[in-house]
Amino acid sequence: MFFAALRRQSPVSLGAGAGAVTEIRDICHLIGGQAVESADGKTFETRDPHDNSVIGTVARGAAVDGERAVAAARKAFDEGPWPGMTPTERRKILHDVADAVDAHREELAMLETVDSGKIIRQALHGEMPRVAQNLRFFADYAAMATDEAYPNGPVLGYSLRPPAGVVSAISPWNAPLMLATWKAAPALAFGNTVVLKPAPQTPLTAARFGQLATAAGLPEGVLNIVHGFGADEVAGPLTSDPRVDRITFTGSSATGARIMAAAAPHLTPVSAELGGKSANIVFDDADLDVAVPESIKAIFGGNGQVCFSGSRLFVQRGILPAFLERFTAEAAKIVVGDPKRHETFMGPLIEQRHLDKVQGYVDLAQKEGGSVLIGGSPVTTGELSRGFYYAPTVITGLTNDTRTAQEEIFGPVETVIPFDTEQEALQLANSSPYGLAGILFTTNLDRAHRMAAHWKAGTVWVNCYFERDLRMPFGGEGISGVGREGGPHSREFFTEPRAVVLRIR
């Protein structure tokens, strides 16, 4: 069993001091319904970013392991029962998988927390429920979706939407299981088979999910999970093998570009949700009782490691002093600490290399003329000294064309820049190669509609942040991605629309 070494110090409590995880050994790939080691026997370690301790030993896949997984998914699609099941039959199994997720919610949440540094409150009450919701929503959507008919005199046309085939799903480390199931759930619901590759930093919940899904009745080979690293290793066949019919990826813009290049020779469709440098605009008529706490969440939530964070904060000049006073005061109150504690708001960054990257941008900001109002350095006190903790950081004095304001930091670092007019605010928001999201605070609804209509962003939140409806499109413009997923957009991507024309008289 993948998690034979997992045990809790207390039965269910996830408060301070509880939920300790001993070292987990021999996390394998899931290929063709079986837990298997890498062909060459290689492994790697996954570490707890809270203290850099080893929590798991994981199979390190090579290209041959990726090829084995693709072959298993291909066989399951071409010969297995899954694609031929009715949507209602698949729906029953996916609901059973969701029930298993709910039954193991605390275990999955703790695994996510120790593996990624995500705070336990968010993992337990936000992301694990969303994992189950992903499964249920797309299972229901696929079962209830309708096709079109086009009567035209002596002929009748109608459309079919058979599954596309084998789907490679490559998910990131910042919301590991939630984003893995955002990809796998619709792919499975529409009858595809899947090869999932979680990020090497966070393999635990994907591995446990695979075990739960198999036990819940998912046929062998329908969901395959391989662990390891990039294009030169296990991920290579997932993006270049002609037996793969769709690729869905969330991660950096640079990696997304490489995946698209690998897919290009076979014209394999790619859906890619990539990086972001989202603008958060606060007008002088905004309700600061809403704008301040939502803006705090928009940059410091998720430990700052969120692709659509509001990391470029533009505040209308007239309210800048008042806003900054309240914003920095709230940022200074943020509890940075062990993510297993319920009072923690910000846990550690994912690894030392990433912490160094964040520090490098803060250093660059000061060279570019910025002033650090609060934060600006790692947190190294007490038990946090062994982990990858960084203080909530607010920087002023930069212009929008500086590298710090233009490049994705992916950490708890906010740059605050003033503006004067609505036109200027929109110009600043759109002066970025990214276009994943935008956030706007104003009580002027006409302005909100005008801004949203011309904002180059896949999602625009007005007087709120990170509210999601799974029926709506999600994705980005510019180097923030290609394509959209969610509701009918996922159906469009994970199926192969087919027109049928029949002479009836």
C-alpha positions in Angstrom: 0.0 0.0 0.0 1.3 3.5 -0.8 0.6 4.9 2.6 1.3 2.0 5.0 3.6 4.2 7.0 1.1 7.0 7.4 -0.4 7.4 10.9 -1.8 10.2 13.1 -0.9 11.2 16.5 -4.6 11.9 17.2 -7.6 10.3 15.6 -9.2 13.2 13.8 -8.0 16.5 15.4 -6.0 18.7 13.0 -5.2 21.4 15.5 -1.8 22.4 16.8 0.6 19.5 17.2 -1.8 17.0 15.6 -1.7 15.3 12.2 2.0 14.5 12.2 3.1 12.3 9.3 5.9 9.8 9.6 8.0 9.0 6.6 6.1 7.4 3.7 8.1 5.0 1.6 7.6 3.4 -1.7 5.1 5.7 -3.4 4.7 4.1 -6.8 3.3 4.9 -10.2 -0.2 3.7 -11.0 -0.2 2.2 -14.4 -2.8 -0.1 -15.8 -4.5 -0.4 -12.4 -1.3 -1.6 -10.7 1.2 0.1 -8.3 4.5 -0.3 -10.0 8.0 1.0 -9.5 10.0 2.8 -12.1 11.6 0.6 -14.7 15.1 1.5 -13.5 14.2 1.5 -9.8 15.1 5.1 -9.3 13.3 7.2 -6.6 13.3 10.8 -5.3 12.4 12.4 -2.0 9.4 14.7 -1.3 10.0 17.1 1.6 7.9 19.0 4.0 8.5 22.7 3.3 7.8 23.5 7.0 11.1 22.0 8.1 12.6 20.4 5.0 12.3 16.9 6.5 11.8 14.0 4.2 8.2 12.7 4.2 8.2 10.4 1.3 10.2 8.3 -1.1 8.7 8.4 -4.6 9.2 6.5 -7.8 11.2 8.6 -10.2 9.8 7.9 -13.7 11.9 7.8 -16.8 10.6 8.1 -20.4 9.9 4.4 -20.5 7.5 4.8 -17.5 5.7 7.6 -19.3 5.4 5.4 -22.4 4.0 2.5 -20.2 1.4 4.8 -18.8 0.4 6.1 -22.2 0.2 2.6 -23.5 -2.0 1.5 -20.6 -4.3 4.5 -21.2 -4.4 3.8 -24.9 -5.3 0.2 -24.3 -8.0 1.1 -21.8 -9.5 3.6 -24.2 -9.4 1.3 -27.3 -10.3 -2.0 -25.6 -11.7 -1.2 -22.2 -15.3 -0.5 -21.1 -14.9 3.1 -20.0 -15.5 5.0 -23.3 -18.4 2.7 -24.2 -20.2 3.3 -20.9 -23.2 5.6 -20.9 -22.6 9.0 -19.2 -24.9 7.8 -16.4 -22.8 4.7 -15.8 -19.6 6.8 -15.6 -21.5 9.3 -13.4 -22.2 6.6 -10.8 -18.5 5.6 -10.5 -17.3 9.2 -10.4 -19.7 10.0 -7.6 -18.4 6.9 -5.8 -14.9 8.4 -6.2 -16.1 11.7 -4.8 -17.7 9.9 -1.9 -14.3 8.3 -1.2 -12.6 11.8 -1.3 -15.2 13.0 1.2 -14.6 10.0 3.5 -10.9 10.6 3.5 -11.0 14.4 3.5 -9.0 14.9 6.7 -6.3 12.5 5.5 -6.0 14.1 2.1 -6.0 17.6 3.6 -3.1 16.7 5.9 -1.1 15.1 3.1 -1.6 18.3 1.1 -0.5 20.4 4.0 2.7 18.6 4.8 3.6 18.1 1.1 2.9 21.6 -0.2 2.8 23.9 2.9 -0.8 24.8 2.2 -2.5 25.9 5.4 -4.7 23.2 6.9 -7.8 25.4 7.0 -7.7 25.9 3.3 -6.9 22.3 2.4 -9.6 20.9 4.7 -12.4 23.4 4.2 -11.6 24.7 0.7 -9.7 22.4 -1.6 -10.7 18.9 -0.6 -14.4 19.8 -0.9 -13.6 21.3 -4.3 -11.9 18.1 -5.3 -15.2 16.2 -4.7 -17.1 19.0 -6.3 -15.0 18.7 -9.5 -15.8 15.1 -9.7 -19.5 15.5 -9.1 -20.0 18.5 -11.2 -18.5 17.1 -14.4 -20.0 13.7 -13.8 -23.4 15.4 -13.7 -22.7 17.8 -16.5 -21.6 15.0 -18.9 -24.7 13.0 -18.0 -27.1 15.9 -18.6 -25.4 17.5 -21.6 -27.4 17.4 -24.9 -26.4 17.4 -28.6 -27.9 19.3 -31.4 -30.2 18.2 -34.3 -30.5 20.1 -37.6 -33.6 19.1 -39.6 -33.3 20.4 -43.2 -35.9 19.1 -45.5 -35.0 15.6 -46.8 -32.0 15.3 -44.5 -31.5 15.3 -40.8 -28.2 16.5 -39.3 -27.2 15.9 -35.8 -24.0 16.1 -33.7 -22.2 13.6 -31.6 -19.5 14.3 -29.0 -17.4 11.1 -28.5 -14.5 11.3 -26.1 -11.2 12.5 -27.6 -9.1 9.6 -26.4 -6.1 9.6 -24.2 -5.6 12.8 -22.1 -2.3 13.8 -20.6 -3.0 16.0 -17.5 0.0 17.8 -16.0 -0.8 19.6 -12.7 1.2 22.1 -10.6 2.3 22.1 -6.9 0.4 25.1 -5.6 -3.1 23.4 -5.5 -2.1 19.8 -6.2 -5.2 17.7 -6.0 -7.7 20.4 -6.7 -6.1 21.2 -10.0 -5.3 17.6 -10.8 -9.0 16.8 -10.6 -10.0 20.0 -12.4 -8.3 18.3 -15.3 -9.0 14.6 -14.7 -12.6 14.9 -13.7 -14.0 16.3 -17.0 -11.6 14.1 -19.0 -13.0 11.1 -17.3 -16.6 12.2 -17.2 -16.6 12.6 -21.0 -15.2 9.1 -21.5 -11.5 9.6 -21.9 -8.6 7.8 -20.2 -6.0 9.8 -18.4 -2.3 9.9 -17.6 -1.8 12.3 -14.7 1.6 13.7 -13.8 1.6 15.7 -10.5 4.4 18.1 -9.8 7.4 16.3 -8.3 7.2 18.6 -5.3 3.7 17.4 -4.4 3.1 13.8 -5.3 1.3 12.6 -2.2 -2.4 13.5 -2.7 -2.3 12.4 -6.4 -1.0 9.0 -5.3 -3.6 8.6 -2.6 -6.3 9.8 -4.9 -5.3 7.1 -7.4 -5.6 4.5 -4.8 -9.1 5.7 -3.7 -10.3 5.9 -7.3 -9.2 2.4 -8.0 -10.9 1.1 -4.9 -14.1 3.0 -5.8 -14.4 1.1 -9.1 -12.6 3.1 -11.7 -11.5 0.4 -14.3 -7.9 -0.4 -14.7 -5.9 1.9 -17.0 -8.6 4.6 -17.0 -6.5 6.7 -14.6 -2.8 6.3 -14.7 -0.5 8.4 -12.5 3.2 8.8 -13.0 5.7 10.6 -10.8 8.9 12.4 -11.7 10.3 15.3 -13.6 10.3 17.1 -16.9 10.6 16.5 -20.7 13.8 14.6 -20.5 12.3 12.1 -18.1 8.8 10.8 -17.4 6.9 13.8 -18.9 8.4 13.5 -22.4 6.0 10.9 -23.8 3.0 12.7 -22.2 3.5 15.6 -24.5 5.1 14.1 -27.6 3.6 10.6 -28.0 1.2 10.4 -31.0 -1.0 8.1 -28.9 -1.9 11.1 -26.8 -5.0 12.9 -28.0 -5.3 15.9 -25.6 -2.9 17.7 -23.3 -4.0 19.8 -20.4 -1.4 21.7 -18.4 -1.2 24.2 -15.6 2.1 25.8 -14.8 4.6 28.4 -15.9 4.4 30.2 -19.3 7.9 28.9 -20.2 7.0 25.3 -19.6 3.7 25.8 -21.4 5.5 27.0 -24.5 7.8 23.9 -24.4 4.8 21.6 -24.1 3.1 23.2 -27.1 6.3 22.8 -29.1 6.4 19.1 -28.2 2.8 18.6 -29.1 3.1 20.5 -32.4 4.5 17.7 -34.7 1.3 15.6 -34.1 -1.0 18.7 -33.9 -2.1 17.5 -30.5 -4.6 20.0 -29.0 -3.3 21.7 -25.8 -5.2 23.5 -23.1 -2.8 25.5 -21.0 -3.5 27.7 -18.0 -0.2 29.5 -17.3 1.3 32.2 -15.3 -0.1 35.6 -14.3 0.7 39.0 -13.1 -2.8 40.1 -12.4 -3.8 43.7 -11.7 -5.9 44.7 -8.7 -7.4 48.1 -9.1 -8.9 50.1 -6.2 -10.8 53.3 -7.1 -11.4 56.1 -4.7 -15.1 55.2 -4.4 -14.3 51.6 -3.3 -15.6 50.3 0.0 -12.3 49.9 1.8 -14.0 47.5 4.3 -14.3 45.2 1.3 -11.3 46.2 -0.8 -8.6 45.9 2.0 -9.4 42.3 3.2 -10.1 41.0 -0.3 -6.8 42.5 -1.5 -5.0 40.9 1.4 -6.4 37.5 0.3 -5.6 38.3 -3.3 -1.9 38.5 -2.7 -1.1 36.7 0.6 -3.7 33.9 0.4 -2.2 30.5 -0.7 1.1 31.7 0.7 1.3 34.1 -2.3 1.8 31.1 -4.6 -1.3 31.6 -6.8 -1.2 32.1 -10.5 -4.0 34.7 -10.5 -2.9 36.6 -7.4 -3.5 40.4 -7.5 0.3 41.0 -7.5 0.1 44.5 -9.2 -2.0 46.7 -6.9 -3.1 50.0 -8.4 -4.7 52.4 -6.0 -6.3 55.8 -7.1 -4.0 58.5 -5.8 -6.5 60.3 -3.7 -7.0 57.3 -1.3 -3.5 55.9 -1.5 -2.3 57.0 2.0 -5.5 55.8 3.7 -5.5 52.5 1.8 -1.8 51.8 2.4 -2.2 52.5 6.1 -5.0 49.9 6.4 -3.4 47.5 4.0 0.0 47.4 5.6 -1.6 47.2 9.1 -3.6 44.1 8.0 -0.6 42.6 6.3 1.5 43.0 9.5 -1.1 41.0 11.4 -0.8 38.0 9.2 0.1 34.9 11.2 3.0 33.2 9.4 3.7 29.7 10.8 3.3 26.0 10.8 0.5 25.3 8.2 -0.9 22.5 10.4 -2.0 25.1 12.9 -5.5 26.5 12.4 -4.5 30.0 13.3 -1.9 30.2 10.5 -2.8 32.4 7.5 0.5 31.9 5.6 2.6 28.8 5.5 6.0 28.2 3.9 6.9 28.6 0.2 7.4 25.3 -1.6 11.2 24.9 -1.5 14.5 26.8 -1.0 15.0 27.5 -4.7 11.6 29.2 -4.8 12.3 31.2 -1.7 15.6 32.4 -3.2 13.7 33.5 -6.3 11.3 35.5 -4.3 14.1 37.2 -2.3 15.9 37.9 -5.6 12.8 39.9 -6.8 12.6 41.9 -3.6 16.3 42.7 -3.9 15.7 43.7 -7.5 12.8 45.9 -6.6 15.0 48.0 -4.3 17.6 48.3 -7.1 14.8 49.5 -9.3 13.9 52.3 -6.9 11.3 50.5 -4.7 10.9 50.9 -1.0 9.9 47.9 1.2 7.2 49.1 3.6 6.9 45.8 5.5 8.5 42.3 5.1 11.2 41.9 2.5 13.0 38.9 4.1 12.6 35.3 5.1 11.1 34.4 8.5 13.7 32.5 10.4 12.5 32.6 14.0 12.1 29.5 16.2 10.7 26.4 14.5 10.3 28.3 11.3 14.1 28.5 10.8 14.2 25.1 9.2 11.5 25.9 6.6 11.0 28.1 3.6 9.0 31.0 5.2 8.8 34.5 3.8 7.2 37.5 5.4 4.3 39.3 3.7 5.9 42.1 1.7 4.6 45.4 0.4 6.7 47.5 -2.0 6.0 51.0 -3.2 7.9 53.5 -5.4 8.0 51.3 -8.5 6.6 52.1 -11.9 4.6 49.5 -13.9 7.4 49.0 -16.5 9.9 47.7 -14.0 10.8 44.0 -14.0 9.5 43.6 -10.5 6.1 44.9 -11.6 6.1 42.9 -14.9 7.5 39.5 -14.1 5.7 36.8 -12.1 7.2 36.4 -8.6 4.7 33.8 -7.4 5.2 34.8 -3.8 3.8 37.0 -1.0 5.1 40.2 -2.6 2.8 43.1 -3.5 3.8 46.1 -5.5 1.6 49.2 -5.0 1.4 51.8 -7.8 -0.8 54.9 -7.8 -3.0 56.0 -10.8 -5.2 59.0 -11.5 -7.9 58.2 -14.0 -10.0 55.2 -15.2 -8.3 55.3 -18.6 -4.9 55.2 -17.0 -5.9 52.3 -14.7 -7.1 50.2 -17.7 -3.9 51.1 -19.6 -1.8 50.0 -16.7 -3.7 46.8 -16.2 -3.3 45.9 -19.9 0.4 46.8 -20.0 1.5 43.3 -19.3 2.2 40.2 -21.4 0.0 38.2 -18.9 -3.8 38.2 -19.0 -5.0 35.6 -16.5 -7.2 37.6 -14.1 -8.1 41.1 -12.9 -9.6 42.4 -9.7 -11.6 45.6 -9.4 -13.0 47.5 -6.4 -15.5 50.3 -7.2 -19.1 51.1 -6.3 -19.7 52.5 -9.8 -21.3 49.7 -11.7 -21.1 51.5 -15.1 -17.3 51.8 -14.5 -17.2 48.1 -13.6 -18.9 47.1 -16.9 -16.7 49.4 -18.9 -13.5 48.1 -17.4 -14.4 44.4 -17.6 -15.3 44.9 -21.3 -11.8 46.1 -22.2 -9.7 44.3 -19.6 -7.4 41.8 -21.2 -7.9 39.0 -18.7 -9.6 35.7 -18.7 -11.5 36.4 -15.4 -12.4 39.8 -13.9 -13.6 39.9 -10.3 -15.5 43.0 -9.2 -15.6 43.7 -5.4 -14.6 40.1 -4.7 -11.8 37.7 -5.3 -11.5 34.0 -6.2 -15.2 33.3 -6.5 -15.6 30.4 -9.0 -18.5 28.8 -10.8 -17.5 25.6 -12.6 -19.9 26.3 -15.4 -17.9 29.4 -16.5 -14.8 29.6 -18.7 -11.4 29.7 -17.0 -8.1 30.4 -18.7 -6.0 33.3 -19.7 -4.9 35.7 -22.5 -1.5 36.5 -23.8 1.2 34.4 -22.2 -1.3 33.3 -19.5 -2.5 30.5 -21.6 -4.3 29.0 -24.5 -7.9 27.7 -24.4 -10.6 27.6 -21.7 -11.9 24.9 -19.4 -15.0 24.7 -17.3 -18.6 23.6 -18.1 -19.2 23.5 -21.9 -15.6 24.6 -22.6 -14.3 21.5 -20.9 -16.8 19.5 -23.0 -15.5 21.1 -26.1 -11.9 20.3 -25.3 -12.3 16.7 -24.0 -14.6 15.5 -26.8 -14.3 15.3 -30.6 -17.4 16.9 -32.1 -18.7 14.9 -35.0 -21.5 15.9 -37.5 -23.8 13.2 -38.9 -26.1 13.9 -41.9 -28.8 11.4 -42.7 -31.2 11.4 -45.7 -34.7 10.6 -44.3 -36.8 10.7 -47.5 
